[in-house]
Amino acid sequence: MSECELITMQYPVMCYRKTTAPGVQTEDSVPFHRHDGYEFYLFLDGSVNSYIGDSVFSPVRGDLIIMNPEQAHRAISLGPQTYERFIINLRKDKMDKFMGDGSELSESFEFSDPAAVKKIRLGAERIEEYCAVAEKLSTAVYLRKPCDDLLVDAYLTELLVLISRELEGNRSQDDSENMPELVREVKDYIFRHLTEQITLDDLSAQFFFNGKYISAMFKRYTGMTLRSYILEQRLCLAKRLLREGSNVSEACYHSGFLDYTNFIRSFTRSVGMSPGKYSRCAKAGALR
């Protein structure tokens, strides 16, 4: 599995409605990431490609996608419409309380395959109902007034019941485009050779396809150029090394960067802080 940022949750529930202004998002601005909990992603408006594991989705209004904990994903806006979605992240230990022994919800939200996603399409009435409850949940999570934990559980229960009933209604949609074996093998090759120099000629010799063809297929099914993907994976590896105690020079060279200046520049542009500051924040426990 390729390395990517794991976002950990301090509070067991996150809930927010997010809007992105019109415009095509760049690959660098939306890196692959994972959560230590489930994600409920309700697409409301815009034009995006959603990359989840080895699948690509082009959601329409009302599509609700449920992702497993630690499943790598990202969605890139293609513009020119405003991109709007409602996202709920539910930490695994919190979700487990709703799926305990004998729970009627357990069957709806169990994943037989950890790499799978559940996807349903809500009608106009259900979208309105879902968003109304989610807005209340978002407020309770944000304010955290006395007894709001009880309200959070109540709103979550209402939403999970709504989703469970929709899942039982057999509205499952499957418009994903499965990632070809070639692209999966190229991703695996990159991960295994991340600290080495990787060229199109290397990939062409390894997989017996023209380099331009490999590059075009990779871009189509991952939303990234090969160069951007390799850079992102190296930066993710460098962040992990820094969090584990490596110094900046070690993180640079052990994550495949040959040029120290380029590493500092690329890291700072991507992360928003220098590797040195990132390392200091990691040691102080200030990274989220």
C-alpha distance (Angstrom), angle and dihedral (degrees) to the residues before:
residue distance angle dihedral
M1 . . .
S2 3.80 . .
E3 3.78 118.9 .
C4 3.81 117.4 -108.2
E5 3.77 138.0 155.6
L6 3.80 116.8 -70.0
I7 3.80 111.6 -148.9
T8 3.78 111.3 -153.7
M9 3.80 123.3 -156.5
Q10 3.80 122.1 -134.4
Y11 3.82 94.0 -172.4
P12 3.82 112.7 44.2
V13 3.82 94.9 -124.6
M14 3.78 133.3 49.8
C15 3.79 120.8 -179.5
Y16 3.78 127.2 170.6
R17 3.78 143.3 146.1
K18 3.78 110.0 -130.9
T19 3.79 131.1 -164.7
T20 3.79 126.3 -168.8
A21 3.80 119.4 -162.9
P22 3.81 118.3 -115.0
G23 3.77 115.5 -79.8
V24 3.77 141.0 88.5
Q25 3.79 112.5 -77.2
T26 3.78 118.4 -136.0
E27 3.78 122.6 -125.6
D28 3.81 91.5 -116.6
S29 3.80 92.6 55.5
V30 3.82 94.8 57.3
P31 3.83 110.7 42.6
F32 3.77 123.5 -176.7
H33 3.80 110.7 -94.8
R34 3.80 141.7 171.5
H35 3.80 135.2 -146.1
D36 3.79 130.7 -146.0
G37 3.78 87.4 -127.1
Y38 3.79 145.3 41.8
E39 3.79 119.9 -69.5
F40 3.81 123.9 -146.4
Y41 3.79 107.2 -164.8
L42 3.82 117.2 -172.2
F43 3.81 112.4 -170.9
L44 3.81 112.5 -146.8
D45 3.79 109.1 166.0
G46 3.79 145.1 -10.5
S47 3.77 136.9 49.2
V48 3.79 117.9 -75.0
N49 3.76 144.2 152.2
S50 3.78 110.7 -134.0
Y51 3.80 115.1 -155.7
I52 3.80 114.5 -161.9
G53 3.77 118.9 169.5
D54 3.80 106.3 -53.4
S55 3.82 95.4 -19.5
V56 3.79 133.7 88.5
F57 3.81 122.4 -152.6
S58 3.79 132.2 -171.5
P59 3.82 99.5 -160.9
V60 3.80 126.0 -157.0
R61 3.79 128.3 -155.4
G62 3.78 111.0 -61.1
D63 3.80 97.2 23.7
L64 3.79 109.2 139.9
I65 3.80 114.8 -164.4
I66 3.81 120.7 -167.5
M67 3.80 116.4 -160.0
N68 3.78 131.2 -166.0
P69 3.81 121.8 -118.6
E70 3.80 114.1 -80.4
Q71 3.80 93.6 11.5
A72 3.82 109.6 148.6
H73 3.79 112.0 -122.1
R74 3.77 147.7 146.8
A75 3.81 139.0 170.6
I76 3.80 123.0 -142.5
S77 3.79 121.0 -157.9
L78 3.78 113.3 -130.9
G79 3.83 94.3 -166.2
P80 2.97 158.3 -157.0
Q81 3.84 95.0 113.9
T82 3.78 126.5 66.7
Y83 3.82 108.6 -91.3
E84 3.81 112.0 -134.3
R85 3.81 130.9 176.8
F86 3.79 141.6 155.2
I87 3.80 114.0 -131.9
I88 3.79 128.6 -167.3
N89 3.80 120.4 -176.9
L90 3.77 115.1 -166.3
R91 3.78 118.2 -170.6
K92 3.79 113.4 -126.7
D93 3.81 95.5 -117.2
K94 3.80 89.3 53.2
M95 3.79 93.1 48.4
D96 3.79 90.3 48.7
K97 3.81 89.3 63.0
F98 3.80 89.5 60.7
M99 3.81 92.1 45.8
G100 3.80 99.5 47.8
D101 3.77 125.2 137.1
G102 3.76 111.6 -51.9
S103 3.80 94.8 10.1
E104 3.78 114.4 146.8
L105 3.81 88.1 -144.3
S106 3.80 95.9 60.3
E107 3.80 95.2 80.6
S108 3.82 92.5 50.9
F109 3.78 96.4 51.6
E110 3.80 103.3 35.4
F111 3.80 114.7 112.5
S112 3.80 115.4 -149.6
D113 3.81 88.1 -168.5
P114 3.84 116.7 43.4
A115 3.81 89.6 -150.9
A116 3.81 93.8 54.1
V117 3.79 128.3 99.1
K118 3.78 130.6 -152.8
K119 3.79 116.2 -134.0
I120 3.78 130.2 -178.0
R121 3.79 133.7 167.3
L122 3.79 117.1 -128.6
G123 3.80 121.1 -149.9
A124 3.81 122.2 -128.5
E125 3.82 94.0 -91.8
R126 3.81 93.3 49.1
I127 3.82 91.8 46.8
E128 3.80 89.4 55.5
E129 3.80 91.9 46.5
Y130 3.81 93.3 46.8
C131 3.81 93.9 48.4
A132 3.82 92.9 47.3
V133 3.81 92.0 55.6
A134 3.80 92.7 40.1
E135 3.81 90.5 54.1
K136 3.81 89.4 55.0
L137 3.80 90.0 47.1
S138 3.81 90.7 49.9
T139 3.80 91.5 52.4
A140 3.81 93.2 48.4
V141 3.82 91.8 48.5
Y142 3.81 91.7 48.1
L143 3.81 98.8 45.5
R144 3.82 99.6 35.3
K145 3.76 93.5 -168.2
P146 3.82 120.6 174.2
C147 3.82 109.2 -61.7
D148 3.82 92.0 11.2
D149 3.81 88.8 120.4
L150 3.79 86.4 67.3
L151 3.80 90.7 50.8
V152 3.80 90.7 48.6
D153 3.81 90.3 55.4
A154 3.81 91.1 46.0
Y155 3.81 94.2 51.1
L156 3.80 91.9 43.9
T157 3.78 90.3 51.8
E158 3.79 90.7 51.3
L159 3.80 92.2 49.8
L160 3.79 94.8 45.2
V161 3.80 91.2 50.0
L162 3.82 90.2 49.5
I163 3.82 91.2 50.6
S164 3.80 92.8 44.1
R165 3.79 91.7 54.0
E166 3.80 91.0 48.8
L167 3.80 90.5 50.3
E168 3.80 89.7 51.5
G169 3.80 88.7 49.8
N170 3.79 88.1 71.9
R171 3.78 95.6 -122.2
S172 3.76 93.6 137.6
Q173 3.80 111.6 148.3
D174 3.79 123.6 -154.2
D175 3.78 110.0 -173.7
S176 3.77 94.3 134.8
E177 3.75 120.1 129.7
N178 3.79 107.6 -136.4
M179 3.76 115.9 -131.6
P180 3.82 111.4 -108.5
E181 3.78 119.2 -114.4
L182 3.80 90.1 -113.3
V183 3.81 92.8 59.7
R184 3.81 92.5 45.9
E185 3.81 89.9 50.4
V186 3.80 91.7 48.8
K187 3.82 90.5 51.4
D188 3.79 90.1 49.6
Y189 3.82 91.5 47.9
I190 3.81 90.7 51.3
F191 3.78 91.6 49.8
R192 3.81 92.6 49.9
H193 3.83 93.1 46.3
L194 3.80 98.3 34.5
T195 3.80 95.5 126.4
E196 3.81 92.0 50.5
Q197 3.77 129.6 74.9
I198 3.82 109.9 -90.7
T199 3.81 120.9 -163.5
L200 3.80 134.7 176.2
D201 3.78 88.0 -110.9
D202 3.82 89.3 57.0
L203 3.80 91.5 51.2
S204 3.80 92.5 45.1
A205 3.80 91.3 52.1
Q206 3.81 91.7 45.9
F207 3.81 98.0 48.1
F208 3.85 102.5 25.9
F209 3.81 94.2 -125.1
N210 3.78 130.2 117.6
G211 3.81 110.5 -91.6
K212 3.82 92.9 -125.9
Y213 3.80 90.4 52.7
I214 3.82 91.7 50.6
S215 3.80 90.3 48.0
A216 3.81 93.3 49.5
M217 3.82 93.4 47.1
F218 3.79 91.8 47.8
K219 3.81 91.8 50.8
R220 3.80 92.2 48.1
Y221 3.80 96.7 51.6
T222 3.81 101.5 34.4
G223 3.79 102.1 31.7
M224 3.81 89.5 -127.9
T225 3.77 137.6 94.5
L226 3.79 115.2 -117.9
R227 3.80 90.1 -112.1
S228 3.82 92.8 52.4
Y229 3.80 92.2 46.1
I230 3.81 93.3 51.0
L231 3.81 90.7 47.1
E232 3.82 92.0 49.4
Q233 3.80 92.6 49.4
R234 3.81 91.8 48.7
L235 3.80 91.2 49.8
C236 3.81 90.8 49.6
L237 3.80 89.5 50.9
A238 3.82 90.8 47.9
K239 3.82 90.8 52.2
R240 3.78 90.9 51.0
L241 3.80 91.4 49.7
L242 3.81 91.0 49.8
R243 3.81 91.1 49.2
E244 3.81 89.2 50.9
G245 3.80 92.8 54.0
S246 3.81 106.6 -91.8
N247 3.79 115.8 142.9
V248 3.81 120.5 -120.1
S249 3.82 95.4 -96.0
E250 3.80 92.3 49.5
A251 3.81 92.0 47.6
C252 3.79 89.8 49.9
Y253 3.78 98.6 52.4
H254 3.81 97.9 32.6
S255 3.81 91.2 55.5
G256 3.80 94.6 54.4
F257 3.80 103.3 -95.4
L258 3.79 113.7 136.3
D259 3.80 95.5 -178.0
Y260 3.82 115.1 64.1
T261 3.82 94.0 -163.3
N262 3.79 91.9 50.6
F263 3.81 89.4 49.1
I264 3.82 92.5 53.4
R265 3.80 92.0 46.6
S266 3.83 95.6 45.6
F267 3.81 93.7 44.5
T268 3.81 93.8 48.7
R269 3.81 93.1 47.2
S270 3.82 92.7 48.5
V271 3.82 101.3 39.4
G272 3.79 100.3 31.5
M273 3.80 94.3 -123.4
S274 3.78 136.8 62.0
P275 3.82 120.3 -93.3
G276 3.80 89.0 -112.2
K277 3.80 92.7 55.1
Y278 3.81 90.6 44.1
S279 3.80 89.4 53.5
R280 3.80 92.1 49.6
C281 3.82 91.6 48.4
A282 3.82 90.2 49.7
K283 3.81 91.6 52.5
A284 3.81 90.4 48.4
G285 3.82 91.7 49.4
A286 3.81 89.7 -119.5
L287 3.82 97.2 129.5
R288 3.81 117.9 101.4
